[in-house]
Amino acid sequence: MTKWEYKFLQIDINLSPILKMARWGVQVPGEKKPRDTMEGVEAYVNDLGKEGWELVTAVNGSEHSGIITRAVLFFKRPAAPSAEKAGE
């Protein structure tokens, strides 16, 4: 039976009615500066794919003002064999 490991990523998209543009943001674990462009978010998600992570589903919503939209992306990949099993 395949065992899986999971990861999730929250993306905030600030839809500014004043600036008439979207500002993206995702805080990547281990990075000090958040990715703040669509291209930066896309690059991070592509890196996850190269590491074997597969997007399973996404859930989105927005705060009551509708200015900030949030999406949570859920990824999975086969878990690495444990050291205990490798020794058998």
Beta strands, then each sheet from edge to edge (+ up, - down):
strand 1: 4-16
strand 2: 21-25
strand 3: 54-62
strand 4: 68-78
sheet 1: 2+ 1- 4+ 3-
end
